Every structure is written in C-alpha cells, then in structure tokens.
Amino acid sequence: MHIFDIPPELLHKILFFATLSCGVTRALRLKLVCRTFYETVPPALFETRLLDDFAEGGRCGRPLWLQDWRVRQLHGAEKTWHPYLAYRVRNENDPTVGRFVEIRRIAEELCIETDSDIDTTVDALCWQALEYESFQPSLRKAEYHGYVPNHKLNLLSAAAYLGHISLAERLLLTEPNLCPDEHNLLFPSPMRLAALAGNLDMCELFREHENSPKAEENGEKMWKTERMWEAVRGYAESGNLNQIRQVIKQPGTTFKPPLNTIYLTRSQQVYQYLVENSEKPVLPPRDLTTHLAQHAEYGNVEMVRYLLDAGADINGLMRSDGYPLVNAAGECHDDVVDLLIERGVDINSGEDHQRGSALCAAAAAGSLIMVRKLLDHGIRVGEGHTWAMRHAVRREHYAMVELLLERDVADRGKRSFLVQHALDEGLQSMAEFLRRLGLTEERNKDWRQQTELAPP
C-alpha cells in the first residue's frame, strides 16, 4: 500500500512522530516534497509544538526577523508563523503558557460585543501579535518582560484595528485610564493599529480623547506628541503619505518624527518626507548608513538604492548589525546583494566582526544560491570562515558542504572538527557524508577554540 493511500488520521500520526524524531528543519524540507506533504506536514508540525523553541538567531525566544515584519520581505516565513500562532491560540488552555489564552479571550469578547466571526477575528489578531514575544511560551509571567496585563487596552487595540468604533467609544468612556498610544507587548498601540488599518474615524476619536494619564504626568504637549507619532508610524508602515502630511501639518503643532524610527517604512516618498520634517532635515552620512543597514536587512531594494544615492556608506558601520551586505546575505535578499555588488561594496566587509562575513551569514541562513554568488564574486575564504562550514553542517545542507569544501573554504587544518561536530549534534548521516569526503573526527585545539568563540 502506498503511504498516500492510508487514512488521513494515520498519515497525520506518522508525520507527527516523524517530525518529533527528525526536528523542525527536516520537517520543513519534507513539506516541499509534494503537494500532499505541503498540506499535511504543517498540522503535524504544529501539534508537536517544536516551533515553540525554534528561534534561530532570535532574541528573547523570538525569531529576530519577525521584528518590524510589516516592512520586511519575509520570503514566506509568515506563512508558517502566523498559522502556528493561530493554532496555539485556538488550542492552548493553560494561561501561564505564553499569552495564547489571553489572545483568545480578547477575540471571544470582541466577537460577543460585535457579533463577529471567531475564526476570522483570531486570524486577524494573530497577525498583529507577531511583532512581539506574545506567542513564545517562555513568556510565562506578567512581570517577566516588564509588561502590565491590561485586558481592556488590548481589547481597544483589537477594536481599533478591526474598525469597531462603537466598542472603542464605550471602552474609552468606561475605562478613563486607557491611553490609545500605549501597548503592553501583545498588540501594537490602538492608535498605531487604527492608522495602519486606515480607520480614520478611529484615529480622530483617539486624537480627541483627553483622559490620558500621560497628559497629567508629562504635560499635554508630550502626550499629544507621542500619540501623533503612533499615528504617523502606522501610516508610515502602510505607506499612507497623505495622512502623514495631515498629522504633521496640523495647525498649532510642532511635531518632529523621532530620528531612530523614521526608517520604518518601505516607501521612499514617506521616508523622505519624514526626514525633511524631522529634527535633522538633512541626515548626516552616519544616520543614512544606519538606515541603509536596516533596509538591507529588511530586503527593501528601492530604499537601499535611494539611501546609496543619498550618500550612505555602502560598506556600513563597524558593529554587529551595521554591514549592509552581511545583513542582506543573512536574510537571503538576492536583489539587494546584487545591487550592493553592482555598486562596488567590499565583498569582505564585516569579516573581522564577531558575526562574520556575508559568506558566514549566507551559510547560517541555509542559502546555497547566496553562498555560490558570494564565492563567484571572490569573497575571501580560508582561515576565519570555519563557521560557514559549521553552519552548513548543522543545517545538514549536503550540497553546501560539498561546495564549500570544493572552494577551499576554511583552513584545511581546521576542518577536522566537522565530523565530531556533526556527531555531537546527532547528525550521523552528515558525519558519514563527511567521512566519505575524506574528513576524520579528530578533535584538536582549533576545534576547542572555535567552540568557545562561537558567534551569537
């Protein structure tokens, strides 16, 4: 009997235990084998909950690339993380595990108040919860990350995004301490979400709301400035330049967009307008270069081109996230890497930093195409690139390992740790593959030193 001829329930169980045994990376590869696996592997993977701890390169248990996800090119990552969060919200019953139950209760209350569909509401709210650590089960206590539970504030955010203005009016009337420019790391602020969704009546309601604790503590000017910025940020993320103009040019206002956040848009026109109306209407090269590194990481090729034309340093700044080429290669943004190479970037920029060169970043991302591109353009190999080999081994990327060995990446004297590293990771098939390529599992001082100096 063919495996696809067995009952769906039995196939699900087989895939569930196979995923538990082989892990997330292999499960995601299995998903690509055929249409049947593409549809049946995700439910099995979700049920294992292995994605709870799958946060490569992330901070605080959250994949780093979900930060600012609305202005990133995600290459389909959201197609895994959003349905997984929705699955956890629908099926988790322990309120001490992450904030899944909290999201579901907000959705349920909103549906009772507005007669909305629960599944549609959960899906919509889970998109807005992706930005923060809310879907990570490591976030077990309210005080763990400094947030203060506030069910009504989160309900106001949900109402703001989904356009339920009558519910928002009632919440502001009955809860005088609610502040539309605040959030508690579950959803973005109500004002930002209203602007992001283009709910202009909701934005006007929040702008006129005066029962703000911040108005008393910090003065009316500070309070209105913060609220205006939340609106501007939402409009910037959606590329709504007309509404940004209306907010900034309101009579009697002296609002200046904060310099450290004006890059949070994919629109060149929005960015240029925010800069012109900021505290520094003409940004110095260092600020432009900082924004260049950010947009190279985000994969916004038109913004990268604009910032290069404006005078940003193509080779970046000497800090872990300051090298545009490394950032773009590590996020697999092929078009950004092509543009940087075309403009004359130093292909080896960042190699002396702890994170390593673009080759190391591309290997860590598992992109054979990117690794080959960098090698073909003459990126330096040899000593100092042993970590590129290590990443390829850990990802069980046989073609990449073979390519790196063919191109003499990493000092030959420092390759002896690779077989042992594969065995330590439980990758027996990779260890056998390396042996067939002529490597042995000899441990030496070089392996010890590289293990101790592991990059983040």
SEROLO-251614 format. One record per residue (C-alpha): residue number from 1; residue in one letter; x, y, z. Coordinates in steps of 0.25 Angstrom, whole numbers, always signed. Layout:
REM SEROLO-251614
{site NUM, A, {X, Y, Z}};
...
REM end
This chain:
REM SEROLO-251614
{site 1, M, {+0, +0, +0}};
{site 2, H, {+5, +14, -4}};
{site 3, I, {+7, +23, +8}};
{site 4, F, {-3, +33, +2}};
{site 5, D, {-14, +22, +1}};
{site 6, I, {-15, +21, +16}};
{site 7, P, {-26, +28, +24}};
{site 8, P, {-23, +43, +27}};
{site 9, E, {-23, +41, +42}};
{site 10, L, {-12, +30, +41}};
{site 11, L, {-3, +39, +32}};
{site 12, H, {-4, +50, +42}};
{site 13, K, {+1, +41, +53}};
{site 14, I, {+12, +36, +44}};
{site 15, L, {+16, +50, +41}};
{site 16, F, {+15, +55, +55}};
{site 17, F, {+24, +44, +61}};
{site 18, A, {+34, +46, +49}};
{site 19, T, {+34, +61, +52}};
{site 20, L, {+37, +59, +67}};
{site 21, S, {+48, +50, +63}};
{site 22, C, {+55, +58, +52}};
{site 23, G, {+52, +72, +56}};
{site 24, V, {+47, +85, +50}};
{site 25, T, {+57, +87, +39}};
{site 26, R, {+55, +73, +33}};
{site 27, A, {+40, +74, +35}};
{site 28, L, {+40, +87, +27}};
{site 29, R, {+48, +81, +16}};
{site 30, L, {+39, +69, +16}};
{site 31, K, {+27, +79, +13}};
{site 32, L, {+34, +83, +0}};
{site 33, V, {+34, +68, -6}};
{site 34, C, {+20, +68, -11}};
{site 35, R, {+6, +75, -10}};
{site 36, T, {+1, +65, -1}};
{site 37, F, {+12, +67, +9}};
{site 38, Y, {+11, +82, +7}};
{site 39, E, {-3, +81, +12}};
{site 40, T, {-1, +70, +23}};
{site 41, V, {+13, +73, +29}};
{site 42, P, {+9, +87, +36}};
{site 43, P, {-3, +81, +44}};
{site 44, A, {+7, +70, +49}};
{site 45, L, {+18, +80, +52}};
{site 46, F, {+9, +90, +59}};
{site 47, E, {+4, +78, +68}};
{site 48, T, {+18, +75, +73}};
{site 49, R, {+20, +89, +77}};
{site 50, L, {+34, +89, +73}};
{site 51, L, {+33, +102, +67}};
{site 52, D, {+32, +108, +82}};
{site 53, D, {+47, +107, +83}};
{site 54, F, {+51, +109, +68}};
{site 55, A, {+57, +123, +68}};
{site 56, E, {+69, +123, +61}};
{site 57, G, {+77, +136, +62}};
{site 58, G, {+66, +141, +71}};
{site 59, R, {+65, +149, +84}};
{site 60, C, {+57, +146, +96}};
{site 61, G, {+52, +133, +89}};
{site 62, R, {+46, +141, +77}};
{site 63, P, {+51, +140, +63}};
{site 64, L, {+58, +153, +60}};
{site 65, W, {+52, +154, +46}};
{site 66, L, {+38, +156, +52}};
{site 67, Q, {+42, +169, +58}};
{site 68, D, {+37, +180, +49}};
{site 69, W, {+31, +169, +40}};
{site 70, R, {+22, +179, +33}};
{site 71, V, {+33, +186, +26}};
{site 72, R, {+41, +173, +23}};
{site 73, Q, {+42, +164, +11}};
{site 74, L, {+39, +151, +19}};
{site 75, H, {+41, +141, +7}};
{site 76, G, {+29, +133, +12}};
{site 77, A, {+33, +132, +27}};
{site 78, E, {+19, +138, +31}};
{site 79, K, {+12, +126, +24}};
{site 80, T, {+18, +117, +35}};
{site 81, W, {+18, +126, +47}};
{site 82, H, {+4, +133, +46}};
{site 83, P, {-4, +119, +45}};
{site 84, Y, {+5, +114, +56}};
{site 85, L, {+1, +125, +65}};
{site 86, A, {-13, +124, +61}};
{site 87, Y, {-13, +109, +64}};
{site 88, R, {-7, +111, +78}};
{site 89, V, {-17, +122, +81}};
{site 90, R, {-28, +112, +78}};
{site 91, N, {-23, +100, +85}};
{site 92, E, {-15, +105, +98}};
{site 93, N, {-23, +104, +111}};
{site 94, D, {-12, +108, +121}};
{site 95, P, {-12, +123, +123}};
{site 96, T, {+2, +123, +129}};
{site 97, V, {+8, +118, +115}};
{site 98, G, {+11, +130, +107}};
{site 99, R, {-1, +139, +104}};
{site 100, F, {-9, +130, +95}};
{site 101, V, {-21, +129, +104}};
{site 102, E, {-20, +144, +106}};
{site 103, I, {-22, +146, +91}};
{site 104, R, {-33, +136, +90}};
{site 105, R, {-41, +143, +101}};
{site 106, I, {-39, +156, +95}};
{site 107, A, {-45, +150, +81}};
{site 108, E, {-56, +144, +89}};
{site 109, E, {-60, +156, +96}};
{site 110, L, {-59, +165, +83}};
{site 111, C, {-68, +155, +76}};
{site 112, I, {-78, +155, +87}};
{site 113, E, {-78, +171, +86}};
{site 114, T, {-79, +172, +71}};
{site 115, D, {-85, +159, +66}};
{site 116, S, {-72, +156, +58}};
{site 117, D, {-67, +142, +53}};
{site 118, I, {-58, +136, +63}};
{site 119, D, {-48, +129, +53}};
{site 120, T, {-47, +142, +45}};
{site 121, T, {-44, +150, +57}};
{site 122, V, {-34, +141, +63}};
{site 123, D, {-26, +141, +50}};
{site 124, A, {-27, +156, +49}};
{site 125, L, {-22, +158, +63}};
{site 126, C, {-11, +148, +61}};
{site 127, W, {-5, +156, +50}};
{site 128, Q, {-4, +168, +60}};
{site 129, A, {+2, +159, +71}};
{site 130, L, {+14, +154, +62}};
{site 131, E, {+22, +167, +65}};
{site 132, Y, {+25, +164, +80}};
{site 133, E, {+29, +152, +88}};
{site 134, S, {+14, +149, +91}};
{site 135, F, {+14, +135, +84}};
{site 136, Q, {+26, +130, +91}};
{site 137, P, {+23, +120, +103}};
{site 138, S, {+35, +125, +110}};
{site 139, L, {+27, +137, +114}};
{site 140, R, {+20, +131, +126}};
{site 141, K, {+19, +142, +136}};
{site 142, A, {+14, +156, +134}};
{site 143, E, {+26, +163, +141}};
{site 144, Y, {+36, +154, +132}};
{site 145, H, {+37, +165, +121}};
{site 146, G, {+32, +177, +129}};
{site 147, Y, {+18, +177, +123}};
{site 148, V, {+6, +180, +131}};
{site 149, P, {-6, +172, +128}};
{site 150, N, {-17, +181, +123}};
{site 151, H, {-29, +173, +116}};
{site 152, K, {-37, +186, +113}};
{site 153, L, {-25, +192, +106}};
{site 154, N, {-23, +180, +97}};
{site 155, L, {-38, +180, +94}};
{site 156, L, {-37, +194, +90}};
{site 157, S, {-25, +191, +80}};
{site 158, A, {-33, +179, +74}};
{site 159, A, {-45, +189, +73}};
{site 160, A, {-36, +199, +66}};
{site 161, Y, {-30, +190, +56}};
{site 162, L, {-44, +183, +52}};
{site 163, G, {-51, +197, +52}};
{site 164, H, {-61, +194, +63}};
{site 165, I, {-63, +209, +67}};
{site 166, S, {-75, +207, +76}};
{site 167, L, {-67, +198, +84}};
{site 168, A, {-55, +207, +85}};
{site 169, E, {-64, +219, +89}};
{site 170, R, {-70, +210, +100}};
{site 171, L, {-57, +206, +105}};
{site 172, L, {-51, +220, +106}};
{site 173, L, {-64, +224, +113}};
{site 174, T, {-64, +213, +123}};
{site 175, E, {-49, +212, +125}};
{site 176, P, {-43, +226, +127}};
{site 177, N, {-29, +221, +129}};
{site 178, L, {-28, +215, +115}};
{site 179, C, {-17, +222, +107}};
{site 180, P, {-18, +220, +92}};
{site 181, D, {-3, +222, +89}};
{site 182, E, {+1, +211, +99}};
{site 183, H, {+3, +196, +98}};
{site 184, N, {+7, +184, +107}};
{site 185, L, {+15, +175, +97}};
{site 186, L, {+3, +168, +92}};
{site 187, F, {-2, +176, +81}};
{site 188, P, {+3, +190, +76}};
{site 189, S, {-4, +202, +81}};
{site 190, P, {-18, +205, +78}};
{site 191, M, {-15, +218, +70}};
{site 192, R, {-4, +211, +62}};
{site 193, L, {-13, +200, +58}};
{site 194, A, {-24, +209, +54}};
{site 195, A, {-15, +217, +45}};
{site 196, L, {-9, +204, +40}};
{site 197, A, {-23, +199, +36}};
{site 198, G, {-27, +213, +30}};
{site 199, N, {-38, +214, +40}};
{site 200, L, {-38, +230, +40}};
{site 201, D, {-51, +232, +49}};
{site 202, M, {-44, +223, +59}};
{site 203, C, {-31, +231, +59}};
{site 204, E, {-39, +244, +60}};
{site 205, L, {-46, +238, +72}};
{site 206, F, {-33, +235, +79}};
{site 207, R, {-27, +249, +75}};
{site 208, E, {-38, +256, +82}};
{site 209, H, {-38, +246, +95}};
{site 210, E, {-33, +255, +106}};
{site 211, N, {-34, +245, +118}};
{site 212, S, {-19, +241, +117}};
{site 213, P, {-11, +238, +130}};
{site 214, K, {+1, +243, +121}};
{site 215, A, {-5, +256, +119}};
{site 216, E, {-5, +259, +134}};
{site 217, E, {+9, +253, +137}};
{site 218, N, {+17, +259, +125}};
{site 219, G, {+8, +270, +121}};
{site 220, E, {-1, +271, +109}};
{site 221, K, {+9, +274, +99}};
{site 222, M, {+17, +262, +102}};
{site 223, W, {+5, +253, +102}};
{site 224, K, {+0, +259, +88}};
{site 225, T, {+14, +257, +82}};
{site 226, E, {+14, +242, +86}};
{site 227, R, {+0, +240, +81}};
{site 228, M, {+3, +247, +68}};
{site 229, W, {+16, +238, +66}};
{site 230, E, {+8, +225, +68}};
{site 231, A, {-2, +230, +57}};
{site 232, V, {+10, +234, +48}};
{site 233, R, {+17, +221, +50}};
{site 234, G, {+4, +213, +46}};
{site 235, Y, {+2, +222, +33}};
{site 236, A, {+17, +220, +30}};
{site 237, E, {+16, +205, +31}};
{site 238, S, {+4, +205, +21}};
{site 239, G, {+11, +216, +12}};
{site 240, N, {+0, +226, +14}};
{site 241, L, {+7, +239, +11}};
{site 242, N, {-5, +248, +10}};
{site 243, Q, {-10, +244, +25}};
{site 244, I, {+5, +247, +30}};
{site 245, R, {+4, +261, +24}};
{site 246, Q, {-9, +263, +31}};
{site 247, V, {-4, +259, +44}};
{site 248, I, {+9, +266, +44}};
{site 249, K, {+4, +279, +38}};
{site 250, Q, {-8, +281, +48}};
{site 251, P, {-10, +295, +52}};
{site 252, G, {-2, +299, +65}};
{site 253, T, {+7, +286, +65}};
{site 254, T, {+22, +285, +65}};
{site 255, F, {+23, +270, +64}};
{site 256, K, {+36, +265, +59}};
{site 257, P, {+37, +250, +55}};
{site 258, P, {+48, +243, +64}};
{site 259, L, {+61, +240, +57}};
{site 260, N, {+62, +226, +62}};
{site 261, T, {+49, +221, +56}};
{site 262, I, {+47, +229, +43}};
{site 263, Y, {+53, +217, +35}};
{site 264, L, {+41, +208, +38}};
{site 265, T, {+34, +209, +24}};
{site 266, R, {+36, +203, +11}};
{site 267, S, {+32, +216, +3}};
{site 268, Q, {+44, +225, -2}};
{site 269, Q, {+34, +236, -2}};
{site 270, V, {+29, +234, +12}};
{site 271, Y, {+44, +233, +17}};
{site 272, Q, {+48, +246, +10}};
{site 273, Y, {+36, +253, +16}};
{site 274, L, {+39, +249, +30}};
{site 275, V, {+53, +252, +29}};
{site 276, E, {+50, +266, +24}};
{site 277, N, {+41, +269, +35}};
{site 278, S, {+50, +262, +46}};
{site 279, E, {+60, +269, +56}};
{site 280, K, {+70, +267, +45}};
{site 281, P, {+64, +271, +31}};
{site 282, V, {+78, +267, +25}};
{site 283, L, {+83, +254, +31}};
{site 284, P, {+98, +252, +33}};
{site 285, P, {+104, +240, +26}};
{site 286, R, {+105, +232, +38}};
{site 287, D, {+90, +233, +40}};
{site 288, L, {+88, +229, +26}};
{site 289, T, {+97, +218, +27}};
{site 290, T, {+90, +212, +39}};
{site 291, H, {+77, +213, +31}};
{site 292, L, {+84, +206, +19}};
{site 293, A, {+88, +194, +28}};
{site 294, Q, {+74, +193, +33}};
{site 295, H, {+67, +193, +19}};
{site 296, A, {+78, +183, +14}};
{site 297, E, {+73, +174, +25}};
{site 298, Y, {+59, +177, +22}};
{site 299, G, {+61, +174, +7}};
{site 300, N, {+55, +187, +2}};
{site 301, V, {+63, +189, -10}};
{site 302, E, {+57, +202, -14}};
{site 303, M, {+60, +208, -1}};
{site 304, V, {+75, +203, -2}};
{site 305, R, {+76, +209, -15}};
{site 306, Y, {+71, +222, -10}};
{site 307, L, {+80, +223, +2}};
{site 308, L, {+92, +219, -6}};
{site 309, D, {+89, +231, -15}};
{site 310, A, {+87, +240, -3}};
{site 311, G, {+101, +237, +2}};
{site 312, A, {+101, +225, +11}};
{site 313, D, {+114, +217, +13}};
{site 314, I, {+112, +204, +5}};
{site 315, N, {+121, +197, +14}};
{site 316, G, {+113, +200, +26}};
{site 317, L, {+117, +203, +41}};
{site 318, M, {+127, +195, +50}};
{site 319, R, {+116, +188, +58}};
{site 320, S, {+109, +175, +58}};
{site 321, D, {+97, +179, +50}};
{site 322, G, {+104, +190, +43}};
{site 323, Y, {+108, +183, +30}};
{site 324, P, {+98, +184, +19}};
{site 325, L, {+104, +172, +11}};
{site 326, V, {+104, +163, +23}};
{site 327, N, {+90, +167, +27}};
{site 328, A, {+85, +165, +13}};
{site 329, A, {+92, +152, +11}};
{site 330, G, {+87, +147, +24}};
{site 331, E, {+73, +149, +20}};
{site 332, C, {+74, +144, +6}};
{site 333, H, {+71, +157, -1}};
{site 334, D, {+77, +153, -14}};
{site 335, D, {+73, +166, -21}};
{site 336, V, {+79, +175, -10}};
{site 337, V, {+92, +167, -11}};
{site 338, D, {+92, +169, -26}};
{site 339, L, {+90, +184, -24}};
{site 340, L, {+101, +185, -14}};
{site 341, I, {+111, +177, -22}};
{site 342, E, {+108, +185, -34}};
{site 343, R, {+110, +198, -27}};
{site 344, G, {+124, +193, -22}};
{site 345, V, {+122, +188, -8}};
{site 346, D, {+135, +182, -1}};
{site 347, I, {+131, +167, -3}};
{site 348, N, {+138, +164, +10}};
{site 349, S, {+132, +175, +19}};
{site 350, G, {+129, +170, +33}};
{site 351, E, {+138, +158, +33}};
{site 352, D, {+146, +163, +45}};
{site 353, H, {+134, +165, +53}};
{site 354, Q, {+129, +154, +62}};
{site 355, R, {+117, +151, +53}};
{site 356, G, {+126, +149, +42}};
{site 357, S, {+125, +152, +27}};
{site 358, A, {+114, +151, +17}};
{site 359, L, {+118, +137, +14}};
{site 360, C, {+116, +132, +28}};
{site 361, A, {+103, +139, +29}};
{site 362, A, {+98, +133, +16}};
{site 363, A, {+102, +119, +21}};
{site 364, A, {+95, +121, +34}};
{site 365, A, {+83, +124, +26}};
{site 366, G, {+84, +112, +18}};
{site 367, S, {+84, +119, +5}};
{site 368, L, {+92, +111, -6}};
{site 369, I, {+89, +121, -16}};
{site 370, M, {+95, +133, -8}};
{site 371, V, {+107, +125, -4}};
{site 372, R, {+110, +122, -18}};
{site 373, K, {+108, +136, -22}};
{site 374, L, {+118, +141, -12}};
{site 375, L, {+128, +131, -15}};
{site 376, D, {+127, +134, -30}};
{site 377, H, {+129, +149, -27}};
{site 378, G, {+142, +146, -20}};
{site 379, I, {+139, +146, -5}};
{site 380, R, {+151, +143, +3}};
{site 381, V, {+152, +128, +8}};
{site 382, G, {+161, +121, +17}};
{site 383, E, {+164, +123, +32}};
{site 384, G, {+153, +131, +38}};
{site 385, H, {+142, +124, +30}};
{site 386, T, {+141, +111, +38}};
{site 387, W, {+128, +116, +44}};
{site 388, A, {+122, +116, +30}};
{site 389, M, {+125, +101, +29}};
{site 390, R, {+120, +99, +43}};
{site 391, H, {+106, +105, +39}};
{site 392, A, {+105, +97, +27}};
{site 393, V, {+108, +84, +35}};
{site 394, R, {+98, +88, +45}};
{site 395, R, {+87, +91, +35}};
{site 396, E, {+90, +77, +28}};
{site 397, H, {+92, +84, +15}};
{site 398, Y, {+100, +74, +7}};
{site 399, A, {+101, +82, -5}};
{site 400, M, {+106, +94, +2}};
{site 401, V, {+116, +86, +10}};
{site 402, E, {+121, +80, -3}};
{site 403, L, {+122, +93, -10}};
{site 404, L, {+130, +100, +2}};
{site 405, L, {+140, +88, +2}};
{site 406, E, {+142, +89, -13}};
{site 407, R, {+144, +104, -12}};
{site 408, D, {+154, +102, +0}};
{site 409, V, {+146, +110, +10}};
{site 410, A, {+153, +109, +24}};
{site 411, D, {+167, +106, +27}};
{site 412, R, {+169, +91, +23}};
{site 413, G, {+176, +89, +37}};
{site 414, K, {+163, +93, +44}};
{site 415, R, {+153, +84, +37}};
{site 416, S, {+156, +72, +46}};
{site 417, F, {+145, +77, +56}};
{site 418, L, {+134, +76, +46}};
{site 419, V, {+131, +61, +47}};
{site 420, Q, {+131, +61, +62}};
{site 421, H, {+122, +74, +62}};
{site 422, A, {+112, +66, +53}};
{site 423, L, {+113, +54, +63}};
{site 424, D, {+111, +64, +75}};
{site 425, E, {+98, +70, +68}};
{site 426, G, {+93, +56, +66}};
{site 427, L, {+95, +57, +51}};
{site 428, Q, {+100, +43, +48}};
{site 429, S, {+97, +43, +33}};
{site 430, M, {+104, +56, +32}};
{site 431, A, {+116, +51, +39}};
{site 432, E, {+116, +39, +30}};
{site 433, F, {+115, +48, +18}};
{site 434, L, {+128, +56, +23}};
{site 435, R, {+135, +43, +25}};
{site 436, R, {+133, +39, +10}};
{site 437, L, {+138, +53, +6}};
{site 438, G, {+151, +49, +13}};
{site 439, L, {+149, +56, +27}};
{site 440, T, {+152, +50, +40}};
{site 441, E, {+146, +53, +54}};
{site 442, E, {+159, +57, +61}};
{site 443, R, {+157, +67, +71}};
{site 444, N, {+168, +77, +73}};
{site 445, K, {+171, +91, +80}};
{site 446, D, {+166, +98, +68}};
{site 447, W, {+152, +92, +70}};
{site 448, R, {+152, +95, +85}};
{site 449, Q, {+156, +110, +82}};
{site 450, Q, {+145, +111, +71}};
{site 451, T, {+135, +105, +80}};
{site 452, E, {+138, +115, +91}};
{site 453, L, {+137, +127, +82}};
{site 454, A, {+124, +123, +76}};
{site 455, P, {+117, +135, +69}};
{site 456, P, {+103, +139, +74}};
REM end
